Amino acid sequence: LPEAERTRLQAAYRATTYRIHAPAGDIDLHLDEPSPPFAALLRSEGVAHWAILTACNPASQLQDAAANVEAQARLQQWLNAHGYRWLAGENTAEACDWPPEASCVVLGLTVAAARQCGVIFGQNAVVTGDGDAIPRLQWCR
């Protein structure tokens, strides 16, 4: 990606709330900010690595709702076929200048595997973390 585009996208990713639909209630994450409730969930699940993935709006190009639903269903099928545990989520731009995107919070997914999955589903970046529950942006391209 050109540097200007990467800078613009990084600002957009930073201005996004990454919501996890956890069993005990929703947990909101923000890049580079720890989340004690998410850390507790990770400990209870015995998870050392995780990632937030979406198949919506590949290459940050807005798609219609039907295309995003279809792409997200393919991602979920792919995760299930590969035996990954995941929770549903939603990524929401705080400025409301981009529609919310369905996401999957994949438990046990390493950074390398998350980046690979991002490439498979045409994403510019993914969000990953470890047991400290601090979300970090990882570029796929």
GROMACS elastic network, one bead per residue, 0.5 to 0.9 nm:
[ bonds ]
;  ai    aj funct       b0    kb
    1     4     6  0.82527   500
    1     5     6  0.63713   500
    1     6     6  0.60394   500
    1   124     6  0.85047   500
    1   141     6  0.69194   500
    2     5     6  0.53800   500
    2     6     6  0.62372   500
    2     7     6  0.87151   500
    3     6     6  0.50345   500
    3     7     6  0.61064   500
    3     8     6  0.86028   500
    4     7     6  0.51343   500
    4     8     6  0.62138   500
    4     9     6  0.86450   500
    5     8     6  0.50553   500
    5     9     6  0.60921   500
    5    10     6  0.84556   500
    6     9     6  0.51197   500
    6    10     6  0.59565   500
    6    11     6  0.85985   500
    7    10     6  0.51132   500
    7    11     6  0.63176   500
    7    12     6  0.87493   500
    8    11     6  0.53204   500
    8    12     6  0.64448   500
    8    13     6  0.88581   500
    9    13     6  0.61329   500
    9    14     6  0.85396   500
    9    60     6  0.83769   500
    9   124     6  0.87625   500
   10    13     6  0.50809   500
   10    14     6  0.61366   500
   10    15     6  0.86181   500
   10   137     6  0.82641   500
   11    14     6  0.51011   500
   11    15     6  0.62529   500
   11    16     6  0.89148   500
   12    15     6  0.50799   500
   12    16     6  0.65452   500
   12    93     6  0.73154   500
   12    94     6  0.89071   500
   13    16     6  0.52999   500
   13    17     6  0.85104   500
   13    30     6  0.89258   500
   13    31     6  0.77788   500
   13    93     6  0.79057   500
   13   137     6  0.79702   500
   14    17     6  0.82073   500
   14    30     6  0.70278   500
   14    31     6  0.58876   500
   14    32     6  0.87488   500
   14    93     6  0.89780   500
   14   137     6  0.87441   500
   15    30     6  0.80173   500
   15    31     6  0.85798   500
   15    92     6  0.86425   500
   15    93     6  0.60877   500
   15    94     6  0.56817   500
   15    95     6  0.74351   500
   16    29     6  0.86992   500
   16    30     6  0.68323   500
   16    31     6  0.81767   500
   16    91     6  0.64756   500
   16    92     6  0.54095   500
   16    94     6  0.54363   500
   16    95     6  0.83060   500
   17    28     6  0.62590   500
   17    29     6  0.58930   500
   17    30     6  0.55982   500
   17    31     6  0.83954   500
   17    90     6  0.81194   500
   17    91     6  0.57141   500
   17    92     6  0.52028   500
   17    93     6  0.64234   500
   17    94     6  0.66577   500
   18    27     6  0.82789   500
   18    28     6  0.56618   500
   18    30     6  0.62704   500
   18    31     6  0.84582   500
   18    52     6  0.80680   500
   18    89     6  0.72411   500
   18    90     6  0.60558   500
   18    92     6  0.65635   500
   18    93     6  0.89137   500
   18   103     6  0.85371   500
   19    22     6  0.89415   500
   19    26     6  0.65108   500
   19    27     6  0.56358   500
   19    29     6  0.61397   500
   19    30     6  0.88982   500
   19    88     6  0.87108   500
   19    89     6  0.53220   500
   19    90     6  0.51510   500
   19    91     6  0.61134   500
   19    92     6  0.77891   500
   19   103     6  0.86315   500
   20    25     6  0.83351   500
   20    26     6  0.54832   500
   20    27     6  0.51092   500
   20    28     6  0.63198   500
   20    29     6  0.78358   500
   20    38     6  0.87813   500
   20    52     6  0.89863   500
   20    87     6  0.69037   500
   20    88     6  0.63611   500
   20    90     6  0.67338   500
   20    91     6  0.88384   500
   20   103     6  0.84771   500
   20   104     6  0.81491   500
   20   105     6  0.68391   500
   21    24     6  0.83318   500
   21    25     6  0.62384   500
   21    27     6  0.66734   500
   21    28     6  0.89455   500
   21    87     6  0.64281   500
   21    88     6  0.55937   500
   21    89     6  0.53461   500
   21    90     6  0.80805   500
   21   105     6  0.88634   500
   22    25     6  0.51608   500
   22    26     6  0.53806   500
   22    27     6  0.66653   500
   22    38     6  0.87141   500
   22    41     6  0.82606   500
   22    87     6  0.66735   500
   22    88     6  0.78674   500
   22    89     6  0.84197   500
   23    26     6  0.78629   500
   23    87     6  0.86570   500
   24    27     6  0.89434   500
   26    89     6  0.86619   500
   27    35     6  0.82662   500
   27    37     6  0.70363   500
   27    38     6  0.67426   500
   28    35     6  0.80514   500
   28    38     6  0.86342   500
   29    32     6  0.88528   500
   29    33     6  0.72414   500
   29    34     6  0.78640   500
   29    35     6  0.66672   500
   29    38     6  0.83716   500
   29   133     6  0.88059   500
   29   134     6  0.81881   500
   29   135     6  0.70881   500
   30    33     6  0.56549   500
   30    34     6  0.80889   500
   30    35     6  0.85690   500
   30   134     6  0.81950   500
   30   135     6  0.66617   500
   30   136     6  0.88688   500
   31    34     6  0.84535   500
   31   127     6  0.80380   500
   31   134     6  0.70432   500
   31   136     6  0.56498   500
   31   137     6  0.69598   500
   32   134     6  0.54398   500
   32   135     6  0.53604   500
   32   136     6  0.57303   500
   32   137     6  0.83205   500
   33   133     6  0.82198   500
   33   134     6  0.54577   500
   33   135     6  0.67448   500
   33   136     6  0.87887   500
   34    38     6  0.84242   500
   34    39     6  0.80722   500
   34   132     6  0.69291   500
   34   133     6  0.55750   500
   34   135     6  0.73852   500
   35    38     6  0.53050   500
   35    39     6  0.61131   500
   35    40     6  0.86796   500
   35   132     6  0.80638   500
   35   133     6  0.57015   500
   35   134     6  0.66335   500
   35   135     6  0.87789   500
   36    40     6  0.61586   500
   36    41     6  0.86612   500
   36   132     6  0.84201   500
   36   133     6  0.73176   500
   37    40     6  0.51529   500
   37    41     6  0.63682   500
   37    42     6  0.87642   500
   37   133     6  0.87180   500
   38    42     6  0.61588   500
   38    43     6  0.86109   500
   38   131     6  0.89604   500
   38   132     6  0.87774   500
   38   133     6  0.60201   500
   39    42     6  0.50611   500
   39    43     6  0.62075   500
   39    44     6  0.86403   500
   39   130     6  0.88785   500
   39   131     6  0.62000   500
   39   132     6  0.60189   500
   39   134     6  0.85313   500
   40    43     6  0.51132   500
   40    44     6  0.61736   500
   40    45     6  0.86376   500
   40   131     6  0.89856   500
   40   133     6  0.87809   500
   41    44     6  0.51037   500
   41    45     6  0.62068   500
   41    46     6  0.85420   500
   41    47     6  0.85764   500
   42    45     6  0.51089   500
   42    46     6  0.59596   500
   42    47     6  0.50588   500
   42    48     6  0.72855   500
   42    49     6  0.86503   500
   42    50     6  0.87530   500
   42   107     6  0.81691   500
   42   130     6  0.86026   500
   42   131     6  0.63554   500
   42   132     6  0.87391   500
   42   133     6  0.77039   500
   43    47     6  0.62634   500
   43    48     6  0.81465   500
   43   131     6  0.71962   500
   44    47     6  0.78812   500
   45   107     6  0.84750   500
   46   108     6  0.88694   500
   46   131     6  0.88613   500
   47    50     6  0.73386   500
   47   107     6  0.63203   500
   47   108     6  0.56859   500
   47   130     6  0.77848   500
   47   131     6  0.67314   500
   48   107     6  0.82254   500
   48   108     6  0.63742   500
   48   109     6  0.86515   500
   48   110     6  0.86736   500
   48   129     6  0.83673   500
   48   130     6  0.51561   500
   48   132     6  0.86322   500
   49   106     6  0.86519   500
   49   107     6  0.65368   500
   49   109     6  0.55319   500
   49   110     6  0.55225   500
   49   111     6  0.77399   500
   49   128     6  0.75249   500
   49   129     6  0.58223   500
   49   131     6  0.64372   500
   49   133     6  0.89851   500
   50   105     6  0.69267   500
   50   106     6  0.54371   500
   50   108     6  0.51223   500
   50   110     6  0.64276   500
   50   111     6  0.78972   500
   50   114     6  0.83450   500
   50   127     6  0.85758   500
   50   128     6  0.57190   500
   50   129     6  0.54931   500
   50   130     6  0.61095   500
   50   131     6  0.83529   500
   50   133     6  0.87441   500
   51   104     6  0.80012   500
   51   105     6  0.56475   500
   51   106     6  0.52090   500
   51   107     6  0.68898   500
   51   108     6  0.79942   500
   51   109     6  0.60251   500
   51   110     6  0.74294   500
   51   111     6  0.74184   500
   51   114     6  0.62430   500
   51   126     6  0.71465   500
   51   127     6  0.55421   500
   51   129     6  0.63174   500
   51   130     6  0.86794   500
   51   135     6  0.83532   500
   52    89     6  0.81803   500
   52   103     6  0.65157   500
   52   104     6  0.56441   500
   52   106     6  0.62269   500
   52   114     6  0.81764   500
   52   126     6  0.62951   500
   52   127     6  0.51124   500
   52   128     6  0.62488   500
   52   129     6  0.88630   500
   52   135     6  0.87483   500
   53    75     6  0.84889   500
   53   102     6  0.87881   500
   53   103     6  0.54717   500
   53   104     6  0.52681   500
   53   105     6  0.64558   500
   53   106     6  0.73809   500
   53   114     6  0.75106   500
   53   117     6  0.79391   500
   53   118     6  0.70501   500
   53   123     6  0.87828   500
   53   125     6  0.88360   500
   53   126     6  0.59358   500
   53   127     6  0.70626   500
   53   128     6  0.88083   500
   54    57     6  0.84606   500
   54    58     6  0.87975   500
   54    71     6  0.85964   500
   54    72     6  0.65899   500
   54    75     6  0.74384   500
   54    90     6  0.87668   500
   54    91     6  0.86295   500
   54   101     6  0.71900   500
   54   102     6  0.63702   500
   54   104     6  0.63438   500
   54   105     6  0.89837   500
   54   118     6  0.78993   500
   54   121     6  0.79495   500
   54   123     6  0.77988   500
   54   126     6  0.79857   500
   55    58     6  0.64456   500
   55    68     6  0.70521   500
   55    69     6  0.87840   500
   55    70     6  0.89128   500
   55    71     6  0.54137   500
   55    72     6  0.50405   500
   55    73     6  0.84818   500
   55    74     6  0.80128   500
   55    75     6  0.62266   500
   55   101     6  0.85967   500
   55   102     6  0.81264   500
   55   103     6  0.75787   500
   55   118     6  0.78948   500
   55   121     6  0.54918   500
   55   122     6  0.72911   500
   55   123     6  0.70417   500
   56    60     6  0.84352   500
   56    61     6  0.89738   500
   56    62     6  0.82418   500
   56    63     6  0.74750   500
   56    65     6  0.88897   500
   56    67     6  0.79200   500
   56    69     6  0.75877   500
   56    70     6  0.88298   500
   56    71     6  0.62703   500
   56    72     6  0.62516   500
   56   101     6  0.61570   500
   56   102     6  0.70968   500
   56   103     6  0.81568   500
   56   121     6  0.85152   500
   56   122     6  0.89619   500
   56   123     6  0.82948   500
   57    60     6  0.53472   500
   57    61     6  0.51870   500
   57    63     6  0.52994   500
   57    64     6  0.84388   500
   57    67     6  0.84632   500
   57    68     6  0.65376   500
   57    71     6  0.87094   500
   57   101     6  0.81490   500
   57   122     6  0.84414   500
   57   123     6  0.78747   500
   58    61     6  0.58277   500
   58    62     6  0.77012   500
   58    63     6  0.79988   500
   58    68     6  0.89360   500
   58   121     6  0.68712   500
   58   123     6  0.51129   500
   58   124     6  0.75632   500
   59    62     6  0.86569   500
   59   122     6  0.57180   500
   59   123     6  0.51536   500
   59   124     6  0.54697   500
   59   125     6  0.88639   500
   60    63     6  0.89704   500
   60   122     6  0.88418   500
   60   123     6  0.71603   500
   60   124     6  0.69757   500
   62    98     6  0.83822   500
   62    99     6  0.87445   500
   63    66     6  0.81568   500
   63    67     6  0.61799   500
   63    68     6  0.63768   500
   64    67     6  0.54960   500
   64    68     6  0.64447   500
   64    69     6  0.88465   500
   65    68     6  0.51540   500
   65    69     6  0.61736   500
   65    70     6  0.86588   500
   66    69     6  0.51285   500
   66    70     6  0.62151   500
   66    71     6  0.86132   500
   67    70     6  0.51516   500
   67    71     6  0.61084   500
   67    72     6  0.85609   500
   68    71     6  0.50331   500
   68    72     6  0.59783   500
   68    73     6  0.84487   500
   68   101     6  0.81316   500
   68   102     6  0.83709   500
   69    72     6  0.52025   500
   69    73     6  0.61532   500
   69    74     6  0.87400   500
   69   102     6  0.82234   500
   70    73     6  0.51396   500
   70    74     6  0.63916   500
   70    75     6  0.88472   500
   71    74     6  0.51185   500
   71    75     6  0.64011   500
   71    76     6  0.88066   500
   71   121     6  0.80637   500
   72    75     6  0.50075   500
   72    76     6  0.62509   500
   72    77     6  0.86065   500
   72   102     6  0.71025   500
   72   103     6  0.75966   500
   72   104     6  0.87988   500
   73    76     6  0.50914   500
   73    77     6  0.61448   500
   73    78     6  0.85493   500
   74    77     6  0.50555   500
   74    78     6  0.60754   500
   74    79     6  0.86183   500
   75    78     6  0.50095   500
   75    79     6  0.61690   500
   75    80     6  0.85877   500
   75   104     6  0.85243   500
   75   117     6  0.87916   500
   75   121     6  0.74795   500
   76    79     6  0.50878   500
   76    80     6  0.61163   500
   76    81     6  0.84996   500
   76    86     6  0.87108   500
   76   104     6  0.76319   500
   77    80     6  0.50923   500
   77    81     6  0.59904   500
   77    82     6  0.85784   500
   78    81     6  0.51040   500
   78    82     6  0.62556   500
   78    83     6  0.87136   500
   78    84     6  0.88772   500
   79    82     6  0.52196   500
   79    83     6  0.62938   500
   79    84     6  0.53106   500
   79    85     6  0.76876   500
   79    86     6  0.79413   500
   79   106     6  0.82584   500
   80    83     6  0.50630   500
   80    84     6  0.58092   500
   80    85     6  0.75321   500
   80    86     6  0.86515   500
   81    84     6  0.78070   500
   84   106     6  0.67076   500
   84   107     6  0.70130   500
   84   108     6  0.74554   500
   84   109     6  0.77756   500
   85   105     6  0.84800   500
   85   106     6  0.59411   500
   85   107     6  0.55361   500
   85   108     6  0.75487   500
   86   104     6  0.59782   500
   86   105     6  0.52572   500
   86   107     6  0.56521   500
   86   108     6  0.88946   500
   87   103     6  0.84836   500
   87   104     6  0.56273   500
   87   105     6  0.50736   500
   87   106     6  0.66091   500
   87   107     6  0.80027   500
   88   102     6  0.74810   500
   88   103     6  0.60251   500
   88   105     6  0.62545   500
   88   106     6  0.88294   500
   89   101     6  0.84942   500
   89   102     6  0.59406   500
   89   104     6  0.54473   500
   89   105     6  0.64382   500
   90   100     6  0.64872   500
   90   101     6  0.54979   500
   90   103     6  0.50753   500
   90   104     6  0.78315   500
   91    99     6  0.88185   500
   91   100     6  0.55699   500
   91   101     6  0.50896   500
   91   102     6  0.64231   500
   91   103     6  0.66169   500
   92    95     6  0.86871   500
   92    96     6  0.74306   500
   92    98     6  0.76554   500
   92    99     6  0.70430   500
   92   101     6  0.66037   500
   92   102     6  0.89557   500
   93    96     6  0.52754   500
   93    97     6  0.65924   500
   93    98     6  0.59255   500
   93    99     6  0.72817   500
   93   100     6  0.67525   500
   94    97     6  0.78572   500
   94    98     6  0.87919   500
   95    98     6  0.77833   500
   96    99     6  0.68963   500
   96   100     6  0.82635   500
   98   101     6  0.86578   500
  106   109     6  0.60139   500
  106   114     6  0.87938   500
  107   110     6  0.89738   500
  108   130     6  0.88977   500
  109   112     6  0.82891   500
  109   113     6  0.62073   500
  109   114     6  0.62477   500
  109   128     6  0.83557   500
  110   113     6  0.52499   500
  110   114     6  0.60620   500
  110   115     6  0.86291   500
  110   128     6  0.78019   500
  110   129     6  0.83574   500
  110   130     6  0.85163   500
  111   114     6  0.50339   500
  111   115     6  0.61439   500
  111   116     6  0.85708   500
  111   126     6  0.89255   500
  111   127     6  0.87001   500
  111   128     6  0.62018   500
  111   129     6  0.77283   500
  111   138     6  0.77861   500
  112   115     6  0.52354   500
  112   116     6  0.62286   500
  112   117     6  0.86684   500
  113   116     6  0.50064   500
  113   117     6  0.61304   500
  113   118     6  0.85429   500
  114   117     6  0.50556   500
  114   118     6  0.61266   500
  114   119     6  0.86841   500
  114   126     6  0.68386   500
  114   127     6  0.81606   500
  114   128     6  0.73544   500
  114   138     6  0.86378   500
  114   140     6  0.86738   500
  115   119     6  0.62836   500
  115   120     6  0.86840   500
  115   123     6  0.88368   500
  115   125     6  0.73516   500
  115   126     6  0.65743   500
  115   127     6  0.89945   500
  115   138     6  0.70710   500
  115   139     6  0.72059   500
  115   140     6  0.51804   500
  115   141     6  0.86991   500
  116   119     6  0.51136   500
  116   120     6  0.62627   500
  116   121     6  0.87581   500
  116   140     6  0.73169   500
  117   121     6  0.62561   500
  117   122     6  0.85171   500
  117   123     6  0.84874   500
  117   126     6  0.87960   500
  117   140     6  0.87830   500
  118   121     6  0.52574   500
  118   122     6  0.60113   500
  118   124     6  0.71265   500
  118   125     6  0.65579   500
  118   126     6  0.62878   500
  118   139     6  0.87383   500
  118   140     6  0.60841   500
  118   141     6  0.89082   500
  119   122     6  0.50018   500
  119   123     6  0.58236   500
  119   124     6  0.75712   500
  119   125     6  0.84714   500
  119   140     6  0.59314   500
  119   141     6  0.73517   500
  120   123     6  0.78174   500
  122   140     6  0.86980   500
  123   126     6  0.72812   500
  123   139     6  0.86911   500
  123   140     6  0.67805   500
  123   141     6  0.80584   500
  124   138     6  0.87502   500
  124   139     6  0.60432   500
  124   140     6  0.53039   500
  124   141     6  0.57626   500
  125   137     6  0.67444   500
  125   138     6  0.54292   500
  125   141     6  0.73090   500
  126   136     6  0.83703   500
  126   137     6  0.60113   500
  126   138     6  0.53141   500
  126   139     6  0.65182   500
  126   140     6  0.70454   500
  127   135     6  0.60154   500
  127   136     6  0.53953   500
  127   138     6  0.58810   500
  127   139     6  0.86928   500
  128   133     6  0.89998   500
  128   134     6  0.81843   500
  128   135     6  0.55930   500
  128   136     6  0.53242   500
  128   137     6  0.65402   500
  128   138     6  0.68983   500
  129   132     6  0.73389   500
  129   133     6  0.59680   500
  129   134     6  0.57632   500
  129   135     6  0.51211   500
  129   136     6  0.60053   500
  129   137     6  0.88473   500
  130   133     6  0.58219   500
  130   134     6  0.71732   500
  130   135     6  0.82315   500
  131   134     6  0.80446   500
  132   135     6  0.88574   500
